[in-house]
Amino acid sequence: MIPDHIAKTIIDPKAYAAGQPIDEAFTYLRREAPLDVAHPEGFDPFWVVTRQDDIRQVELQNELFHNGDRSTVLTTIEADLKVRQMMGGSPHLVRSLVQMDNPDHGNYRRLTQPSFAPQNLRALEARIREIARGFIDRMAAKGDRCDFAKDVAFLYPLHVVMEVLGVPEADEPRMLKLTQELFGSADPELNRAQGKVDDTDQALANLQATVADFIVYFNEMTEDRRRNPRDDLASVIANGQIDGQPLGHLEAMSYYIIAATAGHDTTSSTTAGALWALAERPAQFRAVKQEPSLIKGLVEESIRWETPVKHFMRTATADTELAGRKIAKGDWLMLSYPSGNRDEAVFDNPFDFDVTRANNKHVAFGYGAHVCLGQHLARMEMRILWEELLPRLESVELDGQPRRMEASFVCGPKSVPIRFKMH
């Protein structure tokens, strides 16, 4: 059994915001208890999967380890009960690809897969480059200081994804706010209440209200795209069919929500984390500035380094064995991606940020059938931003202490103050 203080750390949003306590907890687990059970108070017991090979094994066996049978995100016993009461027995407030198993997962994924295929994304490259240059010009106009997270990293991927989805620019601030409320529900600065929320009913009411706001917005968009289809992702979802039938209402709304939130937030976190890392490491900054071929390495290393999605949960559908441990049918497993991306068995010097890292086999996008649908778009956005920004950025350093959001599911920098010189 995992020691109580370690179990408390790996569920604590504040520990993820701080960074170091989480790194230390998972380093301990990989060494002493790489696959073991956590029993934090108020939660059902769950296996904590910390080594990359074990994470990959679970992700490859989709029939044996389901996404949708129990909550896909770690949740308390009380919150789980209340969500099931609200949702007619389902443990999910939304039902996106993340909460689906086959055959639904494959059917729903195929609907938008062509939109995110590398060959189709190439047509967007020139437009994305234009968007990137616009944000870099805005950064330059600020003089020699900005908050890179708030002024660039949040807004650039948001604009790209909203354009792909078909959301007008005027509605982007609304989408950003709702996304931060959804993923930052434990953060007093970002959640809907704009304060500390300790009460389960209040926390769920906040989340429900945020989801409801998304649904109101995307209902209108669905009606519009059914009347006037366009060349955008919203039209694909609004008019999509599975087995000759339109998408279910909850599924369609959830599709929009995951595209509108995960589609930009994780890229934003990685972009902000990359500049934070470079600002602290002048030699790495100089290396990638002098050698543009290292930009690909910068992108992959920043994805590994930041790992914005901290976990997903899986449920065993049968008795099985993993890494020599007996897992029972119905057992709940936490796949810890930050731990997999610091696994000493996979990475040399995993706690070093290294743009020259070769063969960077991280699991930040997941693995197997549920691998992130938008991974190619995310990589492309980051590559283009660095290709445009690095030649103009002469120097960069931190101008205050960066801060991460408090969250144990999706977590990244919320402020990266920098001082810089640009031409």
N, C-alpha and C positions, 0 to 999 in steps of 0.2 A: 504494500500500500504506500502511496506517495505521502511523504511527510506533510502535516497539516499546513505549515507555513509556506511550503512550495505550492500546494494546492490553492491556497488563498491568493498567492502572487499571480498565478497564471489565469485567474478569472478577474483580476482587479484592473479596471480601466486606467487607474492612476499609474499602475506599474508599466503599462504599455506606453503611457505618455512620458514616463521617466526614462524608459529604454533599458538602463543598466539592470534593474531588478529582474526584468524579464530575461535578458541575456544570461544572467547568472543562474536563474531558476532552470532554464532549459538546458544550459550546459551541465548542471548537476544531474538533470534527468537523463540526458543522453549517456552520461557516464555511469550513473548508479541505478537507474530504473527506466530504461529506454521505452519500455512498453509496460505500463502499470496503471493501477486504478486510483483516481482522485476521488475523495469523498468530502468536498467542501460543504459546509453547513447550508441547508436550504436548496441543494441541488441533488438530483439523482446522481449516483456514482457514474463515472465515465472513464474509459480508457484514454490515456494521453499518449498519442503516437508522435514520437519526437525525432526518430531517425528517418533520413530521406528515403532509404530503401523501403522501409515499412510503409511510409506514406504512399509511395508509388504502388506498392503491392495492393493496398486498399483501393486506391483510385482505379486500378486496372480491373478490379473485379466488381463490376457494377450490379450484377445480379446477387452477389453475396453481401455487398455492403450498400444499402439503399440510402438515398438522399431524403426521400419524402416521408418515410414511416414515422419519424419523430422530428422534432424541430431541427432544422438544418444549421441553426446557430445556437450556441450554448445559452440556455435560459433556465431560470429558477423553476422549482416545482410549482410554486404559486402562479407565476406568470404563464407557464405552460397550461395549467388548468383553466385559467381565465381566457386564454386565447382559444382553447378548444370549446369553451362555452359560447364564446362570441361567434366562432366560425363553424358551428354545427359539427363539432368533433374533430375538425382538422387542426393540426398544431401550427398552421401557417397563416399569417395575416395576408400574405400575398402568395401567389403560386406561379413563380417564374421558372425558367429552365433549371435554376439552382435547386428548387424544391421538387423537381420531377424525376421520375424513373422511367425506364422504357415500358411500353412503347411511346408514351407521351413525350418523353425527353427527346428522342430521335426525331419524332414527327414535328415537334415545335422548333427544334433547332434547325432542321432542314429548311424551314420557311425563310429564315433570314441569312442562312449560311453564305449564299452567293454574294450578298451585300458586303460581307466581311472577308471574302476570299482575296488573297494578295493580288491576283491578276486584275480584279475589279477595282481594288483600292488604288491602283496605279493612276487611274483616271482622275483621282482626287489630289494627286501630289502637287500640281501647280497651284491649286486653290489653297491647300494647307500651307504651302510656302508663303503665299500672299498674306494669309492670316497671321502666320508666325512673324513675318516682317513688321506687320502692323503693331503687334504687341511689343516687339523689340524697339520700334520707334517711340512708342509710348513710354517705355522704360527709360530710354535715352532722354526723353523730354523732362523726366523727373529730376535731372541734374546728376548728382552723384550718390543719391540714397534712395532706397525703396524697400518695401517689404515684398521680397520676391514671391513668397507664397500667395499673398493677397492680390498683388498687382499684376502678376504674370502667370504663375503656375496654376492658380485656380481658374483663371478666365480663358486662357488659350485653349486647353482641351475641351472646356465647356462649349466654347464657340464652335469648335470643329464638330463635336458630337451633335449639338443642337442643329447645325446646318445639315448634317447627314440625316437626322431624325425628321427635320422639317419644322422645328420650333423657331418662331421669329426672334430676332435679336432682342427685341424689346422685352421678351419674356425670360431672357437668360437669368437676370438677377433672382427672379422667382424660383427658377429651377435650382439655382445654386443654394438658395436659402432652404428649400425643401430637402435637398440632398443632405445638407449639413444637419438638419433636424433629424433625418432618418438615421444616418450613420453616427451622428454625434449625440445620440439621445442621452448618453451618460455624462456629457460634457456641459457644465453649467453655462458656458459662454455660447454654446452652439445649439443646445436643445430648444424645443419649442417654448418651454417655460422660462428660458433665459435665467435659469437658476438651478440650485441643487434639487434633485428629485430622488427621494428615498422610498416613496410610496409606490407599490406595484400598480395600483389602480391609476394613479396619476401618470406614471411612466407609460402605461399602455394607452391611456386616453390621449396622451401627446402623440404617440406613434400612430394611433388610429386616425387622429385628426390630420396628421401629415399625409398619410396614405389617402385619406378622403379628398384632400386638396389635389393630390396628383390625379385621382380618378375623375374629379369634376373637370379638370383641365383636359385630360386625354379623352374623356367622353365626347367633348365638343370637337376635338381634333378628329376622332373616329367618324363622327357624323359628317364633318366637312370632307374628309378624304373619301368617304363612300360616294358623296355627291360629285366631288371634283378630285379624282386621283391625280397625284403628281409623281415626279421621279424622286421619291424620298422613302425613308424607312417607315414612316407613319402610314403611308399608303399600302406598303407591303403587309403591315400588321392589320390595318383596318379591313383590307380586302382579302386577307389570307384565308385559306381553307385547309382543313385537315379531314381526310376521308369524306370530302364533298360537303363538309359543314363549316360555317364560320367558326372562328375561335370562340371559346367560352368567354363570357364577360370578364370574370376574374382573371382568367389566363391572359386575355388581350391587355387588360389594364396593367397586369404584372409585367408583361413583356415591355410595354412602354416604360414602366418605372425602372426596370433593371437597365434598359438601354440608356435612359436619361440620367441615371445615378452612377451605376458602376461604370458606365461608358466614359465618364470623365473623371470621377473622383479618384480612382486608383492611379490614373495617369498623372493627375495633378499632384498627388502625394509623392509619386516617384520623381517627378520633375523638380519639385521643391526640395526633396531629400538629396537629389544629385547636386544641386547648387550649394546646399548646405555643406555637403561632403567636400566639394571642390574648394569652397571658401576657407575651410579648415586645413586644406592640404595644398599649399601653393605648388609643390612639385608635380602633383597629379594634374592640377589646372594647367601648368605650363606644358606638360607632356601632351595632353589632348589638344591644346591650342596649337602646338607646333606640328603635331602629327594628326591631321584630320582622319586618317584611317582608324584611329583609336576611338572615334565616336561610337562605332558599333559596340566596342567594349564598354564604353561609358554607359550606354543605354542598358546593356545586360547587367552590368555591375550595379547600377542604381536600382534596377528592378529587384535584384537579389538583396541588396543592402536595405532597402526600405520595406519590401514585402508588405504592401498595404493591406491585403486580406490576411488577417492573423490566423483564422481557423475556419474550417467547416466541420460539421458533425456528420457522421455516418452511423447507420444502424445495421447490425448483423442480422441477416435473414435466416441464418441457420447456425448451428454449432460449427465452429471451425477452429483452426489453429493459425496463429500469426507470430512469427519470430519465436516459436517454441512455447508460446502462451496459449492457453485454451480460452477462446472467446465463445460466449454462449449466445444462442439465438435471442435477439432483442437487446443485446448489449449496445451501449452508445459509445462512439469513439470520437475523440477530438483529434483532427489532423492539424498539427501545429506547423504551419508553413515557415514562420521565422526560425523555428528550431531546425527544420529540414534544410534551410538556407544558411545555417551556421554549422552544419554537420562536419565535424573534423574528419570523418571517414571519406567525405566527398571533396572538401575544399581545403587547400593549403592556406594557412593563416586566415581562417574564415572571418576574423574580427578586424581584418585590414580592408579598407576600401581601395581597390586596385583596378584601374581602367585597363591594365594590360593582362588581366586574368584570362587565361586560355581555357577553352572548353568549359564554359560557365554553365553547369547543369543545374540551374535553380528550379524550384517548384512554385515560384510565386504566381504563376498563371494556372496552377493545378496541373493535372496530368490525366491522360486517358480520355474517355468519352466526354467528361465534363470540363475539359481544358477550356480556358477563357475564350469565348467566341470573338471578342474584340482584340485579341493579343496582337494581331498584325497591324491593326489601325493604331494601337497604343505605341508600338515600336516605331512606326512611321512618323507619328506626331513628334515623338521625342527626338528621333534622328534629325528631322527637319529643323526643329527648334535649335538644336546644338549646332547644326551646320550653318545656320544663319546668325546665331548669337556669338559663338566663340570667336569668329574673325573680328568682330566689332568690340568685344570685351577685352580691354587691356589689362585690367586687374579687378579683383573682387576679394572682399574680406567681410567677416561678420561685423555688424554694427549693433550689437546687443545679443541677447541670448535667444536663439530660436526655441519655439515651443511646439509640442505635439498635442493633438487632441486627446482627450480622455475617452478611450474606447477599446473594447477587447475583441471586436469583430473586424471592422475596417478602421484603420487608424493611420494617420500620417501627419506631417507638419501642418500647423495652423498659422504659424508666423515664422518667417525667415528674414529678419532685418539685415540688409547688406549695405555696404558702401562700395562704390565701383567707379571705374573710369571706362568711358566708351568713346568710340569715334564713329 
